[in-house]
Amino acid sequence: MNDEQEKLPRSLGMWGIWLLVVNGLIGAGIFGLPSGAARLAGDWSPLIYVFCALLILPILLSFAELASYFRGTGGPMRYATEAFGHFVGFQTGWLFWAARTVSFAANAVLLVNSVGYFWPQAAEGTGRVISLLVICGGLTFINVIGSVRAIRSLASLTVVKFAVLLLLVIAGFIQLGGDVLPSIGREPAEGTDLGAATLLLIYAFVGFESAVVPAGEAKNPARDMPRALLLGLGMVAALYLLIQFVSVAAVPDIADSQSPLLDVAAALFGTVGATILMLGVVASVGGNLVGSMFSTPRLTYALSLDESLPCWFSAVHARFRTPANSIIFYGVLSFLLAVFGTFIWLAAATVLTRLLMYAISCASIPVLRPRHADRERFVLPFGYLIPALGITACAWLLMQVSLDSVLLTAAFVVVGTVFYWLARRQREITG
């Protein structure tokens, strides 16, 4: 696949890419992580957020360099294809797509459950199916009729999400004053598990990679992709840190909470605060869904252009100039996964597939830099040290993954291999 095959309009600027970054990072996790962080790391929990940001930084920086090399759609799939060949590139894109599809279904269910807080009938029986249909069908329709409309809806949800979370932080600092800043001992308290805390909180820092997939619709990916990635990680890490400060100070027994940020909002504002925060949950998960619906179908579109999937997936709508077939396929499959709920047992594999994709992408830099690096590209300093640190971080995290996740990922690889060779065979037959 080359950039000349792209048929999608270039309408994404730096702030549009930044929206994809922050909504990939901030999903539902931050609304439940403060309690787990406090339980596993105690007073050191804010420091674990900083450590996770530093752990993900070399990986994100590697993606920033890689994104500056390419002006076409696909992201990690394109990097792996050029560096290691079609088969590795296909598996990278396929595993990423599978992980994002399962995550979308899980978040759609979470959003319905959040709506059920106000309207129980929407989260039960037929009402649940209708709610999921509205969510998946509505987002599919918005993305089919135009990328600009999708980004505008994403911007609106992002404003609501940040407004609610920032309100929580500001109110906490105003009401609690100096008590917000914890006293962190020189050594963690007895019973803490910093390794488990890191593995838990690293989930809050994955998802940024979805922003590099639609590079074929970016106005200036070489300039805007690195800026958006770095700005997004910096702002999100700072927000996470402040939220943890406020959470620990506002609710001393936060470690035992099942809904930590709801409890924090109730402690600061009462019942009204909990209701407002629930709206933030809806906006946050909704923003994550919009970002996923926008970027993930571009993977099957790019894999089809690469002749690794049937050409049906690369069809572009004649009027709206969007990869309509890939979007519709993604929306329908996500809806079915969400309705039947069989995606739950696959959820653990999404983390492993992401780590494998991160490692492959970092490893592709030594191969691609000699071919693409010039004055117009973003090239990391210190030679290949930063990609090497990214691979090291992935290796350490991979050692924390369960055997079940390994087996499920292996199953994904087998299924992907079958699809790959079927597509290749079809191409050979049709000429």
C-alpha positions as CSV (number, residue, x, y, z in Angstrom):
1,M,0.0,0.0,0.0
2,N,1.2,3.5,-0.8
3,D,0.0,6.9,0.1
4,E,-1.3,7.5,-3.4
5,Q,-4.0,4.9,-2.8
6,E,-5.6,7.0,-0.1
7,K,-9.0,8.4,-1.0
8,L,-9.9,10.0,2.4
9,P,-9.9,13.8,2.7
10,R,-7.2,15.4,4.9
11,S,-9.3,17.3,7.5
12,L,-7.5,16.4,10.8
13,G,-5.4,19.2,12.3
14,M,-3.3,19.0,15.5
15,W,-6.2,19.6,17.9
16,G,-8.3,16.9,16.1
17,I,-5.5,14.4,16.6
18,W,-5.1,15.6,20.3
19,L,-8.8,14.8,20.8
20,L,-8.2,11.3,19.7
21,V,-5.2,11.0,22.0
22,V,-6.8,12.2,25.2
23,N,-10.0,10.2,24.5
24,G,-8.0,7.1,23.8
25,L,-6.3,7.6,27.2
26,I,-9.2,8.8,29.3
27,G,-12.0,6.3,29.2
28,A,-13.7,4.6,32.1
29,G,-10.6,3.6,34.0
30,I,-9.8,6.8,35.8
31,F,-13.3,6.6,37.5
32,G,-12.4,3.4,39.2
33,L,-8.6,3.3,39.5
34,P,-8.0,5.6,42.5
35,S,-9.3,3.0,45.0
36,G,-7.2,0.2,43.5
37,A,-4.1,2.5,43.4
38,A,-4.6,3.4,47.1
39,R,-5.1,-0.2,48.1
40,L,-2.0,-1.5,46.3
41,A,0.4,1.4,46.8
42,G,-1.0,3.4,49.8
43,D,0.6,6.9,50.1
44,W,2.8,6.1,47.2
45,S,-0.2,5.8,44.8
46,P,0.3,9.3,43.2
47,L,3.9,8.3,42.4
48,I,2.8,5.2,40.6
49,Y,0.9,7.4,38.1
50,V,4.1,9.3,37.5
51,F,6.0,6.1,37.1
52,C,3.5,4.7,34.6
53,A,3.7,8.0,32.6
54,L,7.5,7.6,32.4
55,L,7.1,3.9,31.5
56,I,4.8,4.7,28.6
57,L,6.8,7.8,27.5
58,P,9.5,6.0,25.4
59,I,6.8,4.0,23.7
60,L,4.8,7.1,22.9
61,L,7.9,8.9,21.7
62,S,8.6,6.0,19.4
63,F,5.1,6.3,18.0
64,A,5.7,10.0,17.5
65,E,8.7,9.4,15.3
66,L,7.0,6.6,13.4
67,A,3.9,8.7,12.8
68,S,6.0,11.5,11.3
69,Y,7.3,9.1,8.6
70,F,3.9,8.2,7.1
71,R,1.1,10.2,5.5
72,G,-1.2,7.2,5.1
73,T,-3.8,5.4,7.2
74,G,-2.9,2.4,9.3
75,G,-0.6,3.4,12.1
76,P,1.2,0.4,13.7
77,M,0.1,-1.9,10.8
78,R,1.9,0.3,8.3
79,Y,5.1,0.5,10.5
80,A,5.3,-3.2,10.9
81,T,4.5,-4.0,7.3
82,E,7.4,-1.8,5.9
83,A,9.8,-3.0,8.6
84,F,9.1,-6.7,8.8
85,G,6.9,-7.6,5.8
86,H,3.2,-8.1,5.0
87,F,2.5,-11.0,7.4
88,V,3.8,-9.3,10.5
89,G,2.1,-6.0,9.5
90,F,-1.2,-7.8,9.1
91,Q,-1.0,-9.6,12.4
92,T,-0.1,-6.2,14.1
93,G,-3.1,-4.5,12.6
94,W,-5.4,-7.5,13.2
95,L,-4.5,-7.9,16.8
96,F,-4.9,-4.1,17.4
97,W,-8.3,-4.2,15.7
98,A,-9.5,-7.2,17.7
99,A,-8.4,-5.5,21.0
100,R,-10.1,-2.3,20.1
101,T,-13.3,-4.1,19.1
102,V,-13.6,-5.9,22.4
103,S,-12.8,-2.7,24.3
104,F,-15.5,-0.8,22.4
105,A,-18.1,-3.5,23.3
106,A,-17.0,-3.4,26.9
107,N,-17.3,0.4,27.1
108,A,-20.6,0.4,25.4
109,V,-22.0,-1.9,28.1
110,L,-20.4,0.3,30.8
111,L,-22.1,3.3,29.2
112,V,-25.5,1.6,29.3
113,N,-24.9,0.6,32.9
114,S,-24.1,4.3,33.7
115,V,-27.4,5.4,32.1
116,G,-29.1,2.8,34.2
117,Y,-28.1,4.8,37.3
118,F,-30.7,7.3,36.2
119,W,-33.0,5.1,34.2
120,P,-32.9,1.4,35.3
121,Q,-35.1,0.2,32.5
122,A,-32.4,1.2,29.9
123,A,-29.9,-1.3,31.4
124,E,-32.2,-4.4,31.6
125,G,-33.7,-6.9,29.2
126,T,-35.0,-5.4,25.9
127,G,-34.2,-1.9,27.1
128,R,-30.5,-2.9,27.3
129,V,-30.5,-4.2,23.7
130,I,-32.2,-1.1,22.5
131,S,-29.8,1.1,24.4
132,L,-26.8,-0.7,22.9
133,L,-28.4,-0.5,19.4
134,V,-28.8,3.3,19.8
135,I,-25.2,3.7,20.9
136,C,-23.5,1.4,18.3
137,G,-25.9,2.4,15.6
138,G,-25.8,6.1,16.3
139,L,-22.0,6.2,16.4
140,T,-21.8,4.1,13.2
141,F,-24.1,6.5,11.4
142,I,-22.2,9.6,12.6
143,N,-18.9,8.2,11.3
144,V,-20.3,7.1,8.0
145,I,-21.7,10.5,7.1
146,G,-18.4,12.3,7.8
147,S,-15.2,12.5,9.8
148,V,-15.7,16.2,10.6
149,R,-19.0,15.4,12.3
150,A,-17.4,12.7,14.3
151,I,-14.6,14.9,15.5
152,R,-17.1,17.7,16.4
153,S,-19.1,15.2,18.5
154,L,-15.8,14.0,20.1
155,A,-14.9,17.6,20.9
156,S,-18.2,18.2,22.7
157,L,-17.8,15.1,24.9
158,T,-14.2,16.0,25.7
159,V,-15.3,19.4,26.9
160,V,-17.9,17.8,29.3
161,K,-15.4,15.2,30.5
162,F,-12.6,17.6,31.3
163,A,-15.0,20.1,32.9
164,V,-16.3,17.5,35.3
165,L,-12.9,16.1,36.2
166,L,-11.3,19.6,36.6
167,L,-14.2,20.7,38.7
168,L,-13.6,17.8,41.0
169,V,-9.9,18.7,41.3
170,I,-10.5,22.4,41.8
171,A,-13.2,21.8,44.4
172,G,-10.9,19.4,46.2
173,F,-8.0,21.9,46.5
174,I,-10.4,24.7,47.6
175,Q,-12.2,22.7,50.3
176,L,-9.2,20.6,51.5
177,G,-6.4,23.0,51.1
178,G,-3.0,21.7,52.1
179,D,-4.5,18.3,53.2
180,V,-4.7,17.4,49.5
181,L,-0.9,16.9,49.3
182,P,-0.1,13.6,51.1
183,S,2.9,12.9,53.2
184,I,4.9,10.2,51.3
185,G,7.3,8.1,53.3
186,R,10.8,7.2,52.2
187,E,9.7,3.6,51.9
188,P,6.2,2.2,50.9
189,A,4.1,0.9,53.8
190,E,4.1,-2.8,54.7
191,G,1.7,-4.8,52.5
192,T,1.9,-2.6,49.5
193,D,2.5,-4.1,46.1
194,L,4.0,-1.5,43.7
195,G,4.4,-4.0,40.9
196,A,0.7,-4.9,40.9
197,A,-0.2,-1.2,41.2
198,T,1.9,-0.4,38.2
199,L,0.3,-3.1,36.2
200,L,-3.1,-1.8,37.2
201,L,-2.5,1.9,36.5
202,I,-0.7,1.3,33.2
203,Y,-4.1,0.5,31.7
204,A,-4.9,4.2,32.1
205,F,-2.1,5.1,29.8
206,V,-2.8,2.9,26.8
207,G,-5.1,3.8,23.9
208,F,-3.1,6.8,22.6
209,E,-2.1,4.7,19.6
210,S,-5.6,5.0,18.1
211,A,-4.6,8.6,17.2
212,V,-1.9,7.5,14.7
213,V,-4.2,5.2,12.7
214,P,-6.0,7.9,10.7
215,A,-2.8,9.6,9.5
216,G,-4.2,9.4,6.0
217,E,-6.7,12.1,7.1
218,A,-4.2,14.4,8.9
219,K,-3.3,17.7,7.2
220,N,0.3,17.5,8.3
221,P,1.1,14.2,10.2
222,A,4.9,14.8,10.3
223,R,4.3,18.0,12.4
224,D,1.0,17.4,14.1
225,M,1.2,13.8,15.2
226,P,4.2,14.2,17.6
227,R,2.9,17.4,19.1
228,A,-0.6,15.9,19.8
229,L,0.9,12.7,21.3
230,L,3.2,14.5,23.7
231,L,0.7,17.2,24.7
232,G,-2.0,14.6,25.3
233,L,0.2,12.4,27.5
234,G,1.5,15.4,29.5
235,M,-2.0,16.8,30.2
236,V,-3.6,13.4,31.0
237,A,-0.8,12.4,33.4
238,A,-1.1,15.7,35.3
239,L,-4.9,15.3,35.5
240,Y,-4.5,11.7,36.8
241,L,-2.0,12.8,39.5
242,L,-4.3,15.6,40.8
243,I,-7.3,13.3,40.8
244,Q,-5.4,10.8,43.0
245,F,-4.3,13.6,45.4
246,V,-7.9,14.8,45.9
247,S,-9.3,11.2,46.1
248,V,-7.0,10.1,48.9
249,A,-7.6,13.4,50.9
250,A,-11.4,13.6,50.4
251,V,-12.1,9.9,51.3
252,P,-9.6,8.4,53.8
253,D,-10.9,4.9,53.2
254,I,-10.8,5.3,49.4
255,A,-9.0,1.9,49.1
256,D,-12.3,0.1,50.1
257,S,-14.5,2.0,47.6
258,Q,-16.2,0.3,44.7
259,S,-17.0,3.6,43.0
260,P,-14.2,5.9,44.2
261,L,-14.8,9.1,42.2
262,L,-18.5,8.9,42.9
263,D,-17.6,8.7,46.6
264,V,-15.2,11.6,46.3
265,A,-17.8,13.8,44.5
266,A,-20.4,12.9,47.1
267,A,-17.9,13.9,49.9
268,L,-17.2,17.2,48.3
269,F,-20.7,18.1,46.9
270,G,-23.2,15.7,48.3
271,T,-25.8,13.9,46.1
272,V,-25.7,16.6,43.5
273,G,-21.9,16.1,43.1
274,A,-22.4,12.3,42.5
275,T,-25.0,13.1,39.9
276,I,-22.7,15.6,38.1
277,L,-19.8,13.1,38.2
278,M,-22.0,10.4,36.7
279,L,-22.6,12.7,33.7
280,G,-18.8,12.9,33.5
281,V,-18.7,9.1,33.4
282,V,-21.2,9.1,30.5
283,A,-19.2,11.8,28.6
284,S,-15.9,10.1,29.3
285,V,-17.0,6.6,28.1
286,G,-18.9,8.2,25.2
287,G,-15.8,10.1,24.1
288,N,-13.8,6.9,24.2
289,L,-16.4,5.2,22.1
290,V,-16.5,8.0,19.5
291,G,-12.7,8.0,19.2
292,S,-12.6,4.2,18.9
293,M,-15.4,4.2,16.3
294,F,-13.5,6.9,14.3
295,S,-10.0,5.3,14.3
296,T,-10.4,1.5,14.5
297,P,-12.3,0.9,11.2
298,R,-9.4,2.6,9.5
299,L,-7.4,-0.4,10.3
300,T,-9.5,-2.8,8.3
301,Y,-9.6,-0.2,5.6
302,A,-5.8,0.0,5.5
303,L,-5.5,-3.8,5.7
304,S,-7.7,-4.1,2.7
305,L,-5.7,-1.6,0.7
306,D,-2.7,-3.7,1.7
307,E,-4.4,-6.7,0.1
308,S,-4.6,-8.5,3.4
309,L,-8.4,-8.4,3.7
310,P,-11.1,-8.5,1.0
311,C,-11.4,-5.3,-1.1
312,W,-14.9,-4.8,0.3
313,F,-13.3,-3.3,3.5
314,S,-11.5,-0.5,1.5
315,A,-14.7,0.8,-0.3
316,V,-15.1,4.5,0.2
317,H,-18.6,6.0,0.3
318,A,-19.2,8.0,-2.9
319,R,-20.9,10.9,-1.2
320,F,-19.4,11.1,2.3
321,R,-15.8,10.0,1.4
322,T,-15.6,7.7,4.5
323,P,-14.6,4.0,4.7
324,A,-18.3,3.1,5.2
325,N,-18.0,-0.7,4.9
326,S,-15.3,-0.9,7.5
327,I,-17.2,1.4,9.8
328,I,-20.5,-0.6,9.4
329,F,-18.7,-3.9,10.0
330,Y,-17.1,-2.6,13.1
331,G,-20.3,-1.2,14.4
332,V,-22.3,-4.4,13.8
333,L,-19.7,-6.7,15.4
334,S,-19.3,-4.4,18.4
335,F,-23.1,-4.4,18.9
336,L,-23.3,-8.2,18.8
337,L,-20.4,-8.6,21.3
338,A,-22.0,-6.1,23.6
339,V,-25.4,-7.7,23.5
340,F,-24.3,-11.3,24.1
341,G,-21.6,-10.3,26.5
342,T,-19.1,-13.0,25.4
343,F,-16.5,-10.4,25.1
344,I,-15.8,-10.4,28.8
345,W,-13.6,-13.5,28.8
346,L,-11.6,-11.9,25.9
347,A,-11.0,-8.6,27.7
348,A,-7.7,-9.7,29.4
349,A,-6.2,-10.5,26.0
350,T,-6.5,-6.8,24.9
351,V,-3.7,-5.7,27.1
352,L,-1.3,-8.4,25.8
353,T,-2.1,-7.6,22.2
354,R,-1.4,-3.9,22.8
355,L,1.9,-4.7,24.4
356,L,3.0,-6.9,21.5
357,M,1.9,-4.2,19.1
358,Y,3.9,-1.6,21.1
359,A,7.0,-3.8,21.1
360,I,6.8,-4.5,17.3
361,S,6.4,-0.7,16.6
362,C,9.4,0.2,18.8
363,A,11.5,-2.5,17.1
364,S,10.7,-1.1,13.6
365,I,12.4,2.2,14.2
366,P,16.0,0.9,13.6
367,V,14.7,-0.5,10.3
368,L,12.7,2.5,9.2
369,R,14.8,5.5,10.4
370,P,17.5,5.0,7.7
371,R,14.8,5.0,5.0
372,H,12.7,8.0,6.2
373,A,14.6,10.3,8.6
374,D,15.2,13.8,7.2
375,R,14.8,17.4,8.3
376,E,11.0,17.2,7.8
377,R,10.6,14.3,10.1
378,F,10.5,14.0,13.9
379,V,13.6,12.0,14.9
380,L,14.3,11.0,18.5
381,P,17.6,12.0,20.1
382,F,20.2,9.6,21.6
383,G,20.2,7.2,18.7
384,Y,18.1,4.1,19.4
385,L,18.1,4.4,23.2
386,I,14.5,5.5,23.5
387,P,13.0,2.7,21.3
388,A,15.1,0.3,23.3
389,L,13.7,1.6,26.5
390,G,10.2,1.2,25.0
391,I,10.9,-2.5,24.2
392,T,12.3,-3.0,27.7
393,A,9.1,-1.5,29.3
394,C,6.9,-3.8,27.1
395,A,9.0,-6.8,28.1
396,W,8.6,-6.1,31.8
397,L,4.9,-5.6,31.5
398,L,4.5,-8.8,29.3
399,M,6.0,-10.8,32.2
400,Q,3.1,-9.7,34.4
401,V,0.5,-11.0,32.0
402,S,-1.5,-14.2,32.9
403,L,-1.3,-17.5,30.9
404,D,-4.9,-17.1,29.9
405,S,-4.1,-13.9,28.1
406,V,-1.3,-15.6,26.3
407,L,-3.6,-18.5,25.1
408,L,-6.3,-16.1,24.0
409,T,-3.8,-14.0,22.1
410,A,-2.5,-17.1,20.4
411,A,-6.0,-17.9,19.3
412,F,-6.4,-14.4,17.8
413,V,-3.1,-15.0,15.9
414,V,-4.4,-18.3,14.5
415,V,-7.7,-16.8,13.3
416,G,-5.9,-13.9,11.8
417,T,-3.5,-16.2,9.9
418,V,-6.5,-18.0,8.4
419,F,-8.1,-14.7,7.3
420,Y,-4.8,-13.5,5.9
421,W,-4.2,-16.6,3.7
422,L,-7.8,-16.6,2.5
423,A,-7.5,-13.0,1.4
424,R,-4.3,-13.7,-0.4
425,R,-5.8,-16.8,-2.1
426,Q,-8.8,-14.7,-3.2
427,R,-6.5,-12.0,-4.7
428,E,-4.6,-14.7,-6.6
429,I,-7.8,-16.2,-8.0
430,T,-9.3,-12.9,-9.1
431,G,-6.0,-11.8,-10.6
